[in-house]
Amino acid sequence: MIWIEGHQYGTAAEIATALGPDITAARVRDWARRAANPADPLYGLLHRHHVAGRGRGSTWYRYDEAAHMEFITRSTKGGPARVGRWGRPSKPS
């Protein structure tokens, strides 16, 4: 993870590791796709920045926005119960 202008950025894998064991890199990328869709309720909440490089390059996400997105999706109703950050099961929907 890196700091740029007072904000911490990381790749999807780094963000997923920082947010807890039940968050995957695929989930972070899914949040970013949903945040780019104007029809989705999560629109505009997670920005991504792509840096060209070898192969396909790298995409960086802001950690504070990803943590907020994780809080929103964890606290909404619907879907299967998820394991909390400290190993406690979340309340059933």
C-alpha positions in Angstrom: 0.0 0.0 0.0 1.2 3.5 -0.7 0.2 7.0 0.5 -0.5 9.7 -2.0 -1.6 13.2 -0.9 -2.8 11.9 2.4 -4.8 8.9 1.1 -3.7 5.3 1.3 -4.0 3.4 -2.0 -3.6 -0.3 -2.7 -4.2 -3.0 -5.3 -7.3 -5.1 -5.0 -5.4 -7.9 -3.2 -3.8 -5.5 -0.7 -7.1 -3.8 0.0 -8.8 -7.3 0.5 -6.0 -8.4 2.9 -6.4 -5.2 4.9 -10.2 -5.5 5.2 -10.3 -9.0 6.6 -10.4 -12.7 5.8 -13.8 -12.7 4.2 -13.0 -10.0 1.6 -11.4 -11.1 -1.6 -9.7 -9.2 -4.4 -12.6 -10.1 -6.7 -15.0 -8.5 -4.2 -13.0 -5.2 -4.3 -13.0 -5.3 -8.1 -16.7 -5.9 -8.1 -17.3 -2.9 -5.8 -15.3 -0.8 -8.2 -17.4 -2.0 -11.2 -20.6 -1.3 -9.3 -19.3 2.1 -8.2 -18.8 3.0 -11.9 -22.5 2.1 -12.8 -24.8 5.1 -12.5 -27.8 2.7 -12.0 -26.2 1.1 -8.9 -26.8 2.4 -5.4 -23.1 2.2 -4.8 -22.3 4.6 -7.7 -19.4 6.9 -7.1 -18.3 5.5 -3.7 -15.1 3.7 -4.8 -12.7 5.3 -7.3 -10.0 3.4 -9.2 -6.9 4.6 -10.8 -5.2 2.5 -13.5 -1.5 2.8 -14.1 -0.1 1.5 -17.4 2.8 -0.9 -17.0 4.1 -4.3 -18.0 1.3 -6.7 -19.0 -2.0 -5.1 -18.1 -0.6 -2.6 -15.6 -2.0 -2.0 -12.1 -5.2 -0.6 -10.8 -5.1 1.2 -7.4 -8.1 1.8 -5.1 -8.4 4.2 -2.1 -8.4 2.3 1.2 -10.7 4.6 3.0 -13.3 4.4 0.2 -13.0 0.6 0.1 -13.4 0.4 3.9 -16.6 2.6 3.6 -17.9 0.3 0.8 -17.2 -2.7 3.0 -19.1 -1.1 5.9 -22.1 -0.4 3.6 -22.3 -3.9 2.1 -21.8 -5.5 5.5 -24.5 -3.5 7.2 -27.2 -3.8 4.5 -29.8 -6.6 4.7 -29.8 -9.4 2.2 -27.5 -12.2 1.1 -25.9 -14.8 3.3 -24.5 -13.9 6.7 -20.9 -13.0 6.6 -18.2 -13.6 9.2 -17.3 -10.3 11.0 -13.9 -8.8 11.0 -13.0 -10.2 14.4 -14.5 -13.7 13.8 -18.0 -12.9 15.1 -20.9 -13.8 12.8 -22.9 -10.9 11.6 -26.6 -10.7 12.6 -28.9 -12.6 10.3 -30.9 -10.6 7.8 
